[in-house]
Amino acid sequence: MTIPKYFVWDYRGKVEVGSGCRTFVPQRFEEMGCKRIGLITDEGLVKAGIIDQVKELFEVQGQPPIVGVYDRIEPDAVMRVINDCARWCRENAVDGLLAVGGGSVLDSVKGVKAMLGMKVTDIKDIMPGNIGPYLAPMGKPLNVPHIAIPTTAGTGSESSPLAVIYNEEQKVKGDLLHPYLPADYAFLDPDFTVGLPPKMTADTGFDALSHAVEAISSPGANCMIDALAVQAVKLIRKYLPVAVKNGTDLEARTKMLVASNMAIMAFAMSGLFYPIHNVAHAVGGQLRIPHGEANAVLIPVLMEHYPKHYLPGVEVLADAFGVDPLGKSNDELVASCAREVRNLQKQCGVDPVFAQALDEQTAELMFWAVKMDPSGLFYPLPDLTIKECIQCSFR
């Protein structure tokens, strides 16, 4: 008999799901006692008309007011921009943060929330060495009301206690961990994802898949993590191809938002054993390859070149990917799961390698970027594995 291991499930934030659920956002801010809302987003969503739709909700309902829109968030959650946004919030006496956007916006706002709650003016002060591990009991309430509306179904950042913050000076993606980073309310409204192009739909969907796979295969996995991650994988395999083919399918868009949210909960609770994200962060930090695209390429690569990591949880992984374990060794099961990911890549039109060519100098740079990435320092990959993964991921 195997005695189940001890674990703690500590998760905060409410999730509201459904087409049109965004109409409740002003009411939730009012319930939290907010008087001055700062809306934080990027220029693309302003141009797409999404932000006007959100502002209209507040105008119709009257209170509380949006006192300004900060639309300078970049494709990554950049330290320089986060510092500037926190300054903007202070100058506008903002007492409630509304994040509308993809993972970069959502993570940026969490960085701002941490700065305001911890009373610093430079995020580097709370992320020495590009990591801020404010785990309980060190992570105290931040007392900054916060609502998030994701416009992509991938990062799950709206409900994650982890924010990936980009140090543009060092070209390193660091990790800020804090139990009070998740939004008080996350609104999963598929209406705001219907305009997402097929490639971005696919790439962000694979980001969600990477979270679920990393959660299942983590040494920190437990039965609650498995339950969320397995269901997330099943939803993604069923609905991501549909969402890519028909972006207006509200059922597929809704199920992908839910899968993304479930996957990040599993991922966040499973520890920092993330070989896929280790390589993806290095690729993104050095070459500025979008995070979803990086994960879309790297999920099967790591499974094929570092199978030992996936062996302990392979039965759960096989269940998630619909692989029949009968007559297969554990190594064969890992290989079969990798093939299922490759099949999903084909269904969704995902390129199995990065478009960039890789010269010897860049390969060396990437090797050290993977080794020195915060995830890699915590859970180092073998040197040979790093080199193999880099070589086979580029043209």
C-alpha positions as CSV (number, residue, x, y, z in Angstrom):
1,M,0.0,0.0,0.0
2,T,1.3,3.4,-1.0
3,I,0.7,6.2,1.6
4,P,-0.5,9.4,-0.2
5,K,2.0,12.3,0.3
6,Y,1.1,15.4,2.2
7,F,0.2,18.5,0.2
8,V,-1.6,21.9,0.7
9,W,-4.0,23.4,-1.7
10,D,-3.9,27.2,-1.2
11,Y,-5.7,29.1,-4.0
12,R,-7.4,32.5,-4.1
13,G,-9.7,34.3,-6.4
14,K,-13.2,33.8,-7.9
15,V,-13.8,32.9,-11.6
16,E,-16.9,33.9,-13.5
17,V,-17.5,32.2,-16.8
18,G,-19.8,32.8,-19.8
19,S,-20.6,35.0,-22.7
20,G,-21.4,38.5,-21.5
21,C,-20.2,37.9,-17.9
22,R,-18.1,41.0,-18.2
23,T,-21.2,43.1,-17.5
24,F,-20.7,42.3,-13.8
25,V,-17.2,43.8,-13.6
26,P,-18.3,47.3,-12.4
27,Q,-20.5,45.8,-9.8
28,R,-17.7,43.6,-8.4
29,F,-15.4,46.6,-8.1
30,E,-18.2,48.5,-6.2
31,E,-18.6,45.5,-3.9
32,M,-14.9,45.7,-3.1
33,G,-15.3,49.3,-2.2
34,C,-13.3,50.8,-5.1
35,K,-13.8,54.4,-6.1
36,R,-11.1,55.0,-8.9
37,I,-10.4,52.2,-11.4
38,G,-7.3,52.1,-13.5
39,L,-7.7,50.1,-16.8
40,I,-4.5,48.5,-18.0
41,T,-4.1,47.0,-21.4
42,D,-2.2,47.3,-24.7
43,E,-2.5,49.4,-27.8
44,G,-3.8,46.5,-29.9
45,L,-6.9,46.0,-27.8
46,V,-7.6,49.7,-27.8
47,K,-7.5,49.7,-31.6
48,A,-9.6,46.6,-31.8
49,G,-12.4,48.4,-29.9
50,I,-12.3,46.0,-26.9
51,I,-11.4,48.7,-24.4
52,D,-14.3,51.0,-25.6
53,Q,-16.7,48.1,-24.9
54,V,-15.3,47.8,-21.3
55,K,-15.4,51.5,-20.7
56,E,-19.0,51.5,-21.9
57,L,-20.0,49.1,-19.1
58,F,-18.8,51.5,-16.5
59,E,-20.4,54.5,-18.2
60,V,-23.8,52.7,-18.3
61,Q,-23.6,51.5,-14.7
62,G,-22.3,54.8,-13.4
63,Q,-20.1,53.8,-10.6
64,P,-17.2,53.4,-10.0
65,P,-15.5,55.4,-12.7
66,I,-12.5,54.4,-14.8
67,V,-10.1,57.3,-14.2
68,G,-7.7,56.4,-17.0
69,V,-6.4,53.9,-19.4
70,Y,-2.8,52.8,-19.5
71,D,-2.2,51.1,-22.9
72,R,1.6,50.9,-23.0
73,I,2.0,47.2,-22.1
74,E,4.5,45.5,-24.4
75,P,4.5,41.9,-25.7
76,D,6.3,40.8,-22.5
77,A,5.7,42.0,-19.0
78,V,8.7,44.3,-19.0
79,M,10.2,45.7,-15.8
80,R,10.6,49.2,-17.2
81,V,6.9,49.4,-18.3
82,I,5.7,47.9,-15.0
83,N,7.5,50.5,-13.0
84,D,6.0,53.2,-15.2
85,C,2.5,51.8,-14.9
86,A,2.8,51.7,-11.1
87,R,3.9,55.3,-11.2
88,W,0.8,56.1,-13.3
89,C,-1.5,54.3,-10.8
90,R,-0.1,56.3,-7.9
91,E,-0.4,59.6,-9.8
92,N,-4.0,58.8,-10.6
93,A,-4.8,57.6,-7.1
94,V,-6.1,54.3,-8.5
95,D,-7.6,52.0,-5.9
96,G,-8.7,49.2,-8.2
97,L,-6.8,47.5,-11.0
98,L,-8.6,46.2,-14.1
99,A,-6.4,44.1,-16.4
100,V,-7.8,43.5,-19.9
101,G,-5.5,41.5,-22.3
102,G,-3.3,38.5,-22.8
103,G,-0.6,37.1,-20.6
104,S,1.7,40.0,-20.9
105,V,-1.0,42.5,-19.7
106,L,-2.1,40.2,-17.0
107,D,1.4,39.5,-15.7
108,S,2.3,43.2,-15.9
109,V,-0.7,44.1,-13.8
110,K,0.3,41.5,-11.2
111,G,3.7,43.1,-11.1
112,V,2.1,46.5,-10.5
113,K,-0.2,45.0,-7.9
114,A,2.9,43.6,-6.0
115,M,4.7,46.9,-6.2
116,L,1.7,48.9,-4.9
117,G,1.0,46.4,-2.2
118,M,4.6,46.1,-1.1
119,K,5.2,49.8,-1.5
120,V,8.2,49.9,-3.8
121,T,8.9,52.1,-6.9
122,D,11.2,49.6,-8.7
123,I,10.1,46.0,-9.3
124,K,13.8,45.0,-9.1
125,D,13.7,45.8,-5.4
126,I,11.3,42.8,-4.9
127,M,12.9,40.6,-7.5
128,P,16.6,40.4,-6.6
129,G,18.3,38.0,-9.0
130,N,15.1,38.1,-11.2
131,I,13.1,36.0,-8.7
132,G,10.7,37.0,-6.0
133,P,9.7,33.9,-4.0
134,Y,7.1,35.4,-1.7
135,L,5.6,32.1,-0.6
136,A,3.5,31.7,2.5
137,P,4.0,32.9,5.2
138,M,6.2,35.6,3.6
139,G,3.6,36.5,1.1
140,K,1.2,38.9,3.0
141,P,-2.1,40.3,1.7
142,L,-1.4,43.0,-0.9
143,N,-4.8,44.8,-0.4
144,V,-5.1,46.0,-3.9
145,P,-8.4,45.1,-5.5
146,H,-7.9,43.5,-8.9
147,I,-10.0,42.1,-11.7
148,A,-8.7,40.4,-14.8
149,I,-10.4,39.8,-18.2
150,P,-8.2,37.6,-20.4
151,T,-8.4,38.0,-24.1
152,T,-6.5,34.9,-24.9
153,A,-7.0,31.3,-23.7
154,G,-3.5,30.3,-22.9
155,T,-1.5,31.7,-20.0
156,G,-4.3,31.5,-17.3
157,S,-2.4,34.4,-15.7
158,E,-5.7,35.8,-14.4
159,S,-5.7,33.1,-11.7
160,S,-2.0,32.4,-11.3
161,P,0.1,33.3,-8.2
162,L,3.1,33.5,-10.6
163,A,4.0,36.4,-12.9
164,V,6.7,36.1,-15.5
165,I,8.6,39.4,-15.6
166,Y,11.1,40.3,-18.3
167,N,14.3,42.0,-17.3
168,E,15.1,43.7,-20.6
169,E,18.6,44.8,-19.5
170,Q,19.7,41.2,-18.8
171,K,17.3,39.6,-21.4
172,V,16.1,37.2,-18.7
173,K,12.5,36.2,-17.8
174,G,12.2,36.1,-14.0
175,D,9.5,34.7,-11.7
176,L,7.5,36.6,-9.2
177,L,5.6,34.3,-6.9
178,H,3.1,35.5,-4.3
179,P,-0.1,33.9,-3.0
180,Y,-2.1,37.1,-3.4
181,L,-1.2,37.8,-7.0
182,P,-4.3,36.1,-8.6
183,A,-7.1,38.5,-9.5
184,D,-9.9,38.8,-6.9
185,Y,-12.2,38.1,-9.8
186,A,-11.3,36.5,-13.2
187,F,-13.9,37.0,-15.9
188,L,-13.7,34.3,-18.6
189,D,-15.8,35.9,-21.3
190,P,-15.5,34.2,-24.7
191,D,-16.8,37.2,-26.5
192,F,-13.4,38.9,-26.1
193,T,-11.5,36.0,-27.6
194,V,-13.5,35.5,-30.8
195,G,-11.4,37.9,-32.8
196,L,-8.1,36.1,-32.0
197,P,-6.4,35.0,-35.2
198,P,-5.9,31.3,-35.8
199,K,-2.1,31.3,-35.2
200,M,-2.4,33.2,-31.9
201,T,-5.3,30.9,-30.9
202,A,-3.2,27.9,-31.6
203,D,0.0,29.2,-29.9
204,T,-1.8,30.4,-26.7
205,G,-3.7,27.1,-26.6
206,F,-0.4,25.2,-26.6
207,D,0.7,27.4,-23.8
208,A,-2.2,26.1,-21.8
209,L,-1.3,22.6,-22.8
210,S,2.3,23.1,-21.6
211,H,1.0,24.1,-18.2
212,A,-1.1,20.9,-17.9
213,V,1.7,18.7,-19.1
214,E,4.2,20.3,-16.8
215,A,1.8,19.9,-13.9
216,I,1.2,16.2,-14.5
217,S,4.9,15.5,-14.9
218,S,6.1,17.5,-12.0
219,P,7.6,15.7,-8.9
220,G,5.3,17.9,-7.0
221,A,2.1,16.6,-8.6
222,N,-0.8,15.2,-6.5
223,C,-4.3,13.9,-7.2
224,M,-5.9,17.3,-7.2
225,I,-3.4,18.6,-9.7
226,D,-3.9,15.6,-11.8
227,A,-7.7,16.0,-11.8
228,L,-7.4,19.6,-13.1
229,A,-4.5,19.0,-15.6
230,V,-6.0,15.8,-17.1
231,Q,-9.3,17.5,-17.8
232,A,-7.5,20.5,-19.2
233,V,-5.6,18.4,-21.7
234,K,-8.8,16.6,-22.7
235,L,-10.6,19.9,-23.3
236,I,-7.7,21.4,-25.3
237,R,-7.4,18.3,-27.5
238,K,-11.1,18.5,-28.3
239,Y,-11.7,22.2,-28.6
240,L,-8.4,23.9,-29.7
241,P,-8.7,22.6,-33.3
242,V,-12.3,23.8,-33.4
243,A,-11.3,27.3,-32.1
244,V,-8.5,27.5,-34.6
245,K,-10.8,26.5,-37.5
246,N,-13.8,28.6,-36.4
247,G,-12.9,31.5,-34.1
248,T,-16.5,32.5,-33.6
249,D,-17.4,29.1,-32.0
250,L,-18.4,30.3,-28.5
251,E,-18.5,26.8,-27.0
252,A,-14.9,26.1,-28.1
253,R,-13.8,29.6,-27.0
254,T,-15.4,29.1,-23.6
255,K,-14.0,25.6,-23.1
256,M,-10.5,26.9,-24.0
257,L,-10.7,29.7,-21.5
258,V,-11.8,27.2,-18.8
259,A,-9.0,24.7,-19.8
260,S,-6.4,27.5,-19.6
261,N,-7.7,28.5,-16.1
262,M,-7.6,24.9,-14.9
263,A,-4.2,24.2,-16.3
264,I,-2.6,27.2,-14.6
265,M,-4.1,26.2,-11.3
266,A,-2.5,22.7,-11.6
267,F,0.8,24.2,-12.9
268,A,1.0,26.8,-10.1
269,M,0.5,24.2,-7.3
270,S,3.0,21.7,-8.6
271,G,6.3,23.3,-7.8
272,L,9.0,24.7,-10.0
273,F,10.0,21.7,-12.0
274,Y,9.4,23.0,-15.5
275,P,11.8,21.9,-18.2
276,I,9.5,23.0,-21.1
277,H,9.2,26.5,-19.6
278,N,12.9,26.6,-18.7
279,V,13.8,26.4,-22.4
280,A,10.8,28.5,-23.5
281,H,11.8,31.3,-21.1
282,A,15.3,31.3,-22.4
283,V,14.2,31.3,-26.1
284,G,11.7,34.1,-25.4
285,G,14.2,36.2,-23.3
286,Q,17.1,36.0,-25.8
287,L,15.3,35.8,-29.2
288,R,12.0,37.4,-28.3
289,I,10.0,34.5,-29.6
290,P,6.4,34.7,-28.1
291,H,5.9,32.5,-25.2
292,G,3.0,30.6,-26.6
293,E,4.9,29.8,-29.8
294,A,7.9,28.7,-27.8
295,N,5.8,26.3,-25.8
296,A,4.0,25.0,-28.9
297,V,7.3,23.9,-30.4
298,L,8.9,22.7,-27.2
299,I,6.3,20.4,-25.5
300,P,7.1,17.3,-27.7
301,V,10.8,18.2,-27.9
302,L,11.3,17.9,-24.2
303,M,9.2,14.7,-24.0
304,E,11.3,13.2,-26.8
305,H,14.7,14.2,-25.5
306,Y,14.2,14.1,-21.7
307,P,11.7,11.2,-21.3
308,K,12.9,10.3,-17.8
309,H,11.2,13.4,-16.4
310,Y,7.8,12.2,-17.6
311,L,8.1,8.6,-16.5
312,P,6.8,8.9,-12.9
313,G,3.5,10.5,-14.1
314,V,3.2,8.6,-17.4
315,E,0.0,6.8,-16.6
316,V,-1.8,10.0,-15.8
317,L,-0.2,11.6,-18.9
318,A,-1.4,8.7,-21.1
319,D,-4.9,9.0,-19.7
320,A,-4.9,12.7,-20.6
321,F,-3.8,12.1,-24.1
322,G,-6.1,9.1,-24.7
323,V,-3.2,6.6,-25.1
324,D,-4.0,3.0,-24.5
325,P,-1.3,1.7,-22.0
326,L,-2.0,-2.0,-22.8
327,G,1.2,-3.7,-24.0
328,K,3.3,-0.5,-23.8
329,S,6.3,0.1,-21.6
330,N,6.5,3.4,-19.8
331,D,9.1,4.7,-22.3
332,E,6.7,3.8,-25.1
333,L,3.9,5.6,-23.4
334,V,5.9,8.8,-23.2
335,A,6.8,8.5,-26.9
336,S,3.1,7.9,-27.7
337,C,2.0,11.0,-25.8
338,A,4.7,13.1,-27.6
339,R,3.2,11.8,-30.9
340,E,-0.3,12.9,-29.8
341,V,1.2,16.4,-29.2
342,R,2.7,16.3,-32.7
343,N,-0.7,15.3,-34.1
344,L,-2.3,18.2,-32.4
345,Q,0.3,20.5,-33.8
346,K,-0.7,19.3,-37.3
347,Q,-4.4,19.8,-36.6
348,C,-3.8,23.4,-35.5
349,G,-1.3,24.3,-38.1
350,V,1.6,24.8,-35.6
351,D,5.1,24.7,-37.1
352,P,7.1,22.0,-35.2
353,V,10.3,24.2,-35.3
354,F,11.1,27.9,-34.9
355,A,11.4,29.9,-38.1
356,Q,14.9,31.3,-37.1
357,A,18.0,29.6,-38.3
358,L,20.5,28.7,-35.6
359,D,24.2,29.5,-36.0
360,E,26.9,28.2,-33.7
361,Q,27.2,31.4,-31.7
362,T,23.4,31.6,-31.1
363,A,23.3,27.9,-30.1
364,E,26.0,28.6,-27.5
365,L,24.1,31.7,-26.3
366,M,20.9,29.6,-25.9
367,F,22.7,26.8,-24.1
368,W,23.8,29.2,-21.3
369,A,20.5,31.0,-21.3
370,V,18.7,27.8,-20.6
371,K,21.3,26.8,-17.9
372,M,21.1,30.2,-16.2
373,D,17.3,30.7,-16.4
374,P,15.8,30.8,-12.9
375,S,13.8,27.7,-13.7
376,G,17.0,26.0,-14.9
377,L,18.8,26.9,-11.7
378,F,16.1,25.4,-9.6
379,Y,15.7,22.2,-11.6
380,P,18.7,21.9,-13.9
381,L,18.5,20.0,-17.2
382,P,21.4,17.8,-18.3
383,D,23.8,19.6,-20.6
384,L,23.3,17.0,-23.4
385,T,19.5,17.4,-23.2
386,I,19.8,21.2,-23.5
387,K,22.0,20.9,-26.6
388,E,19.7,18.4,-28.2
389,C,16.6,20.4,-27.5
390,I,18.1,23.5,-28.9
391,Q,19.5,21.9,-32.1
392,C,16.2,20.1,-33.0
393,S,14.0,23.1,-32.3
394,F,15.4,25.5,-35.0
395,R,15.6,25.2,-38.7
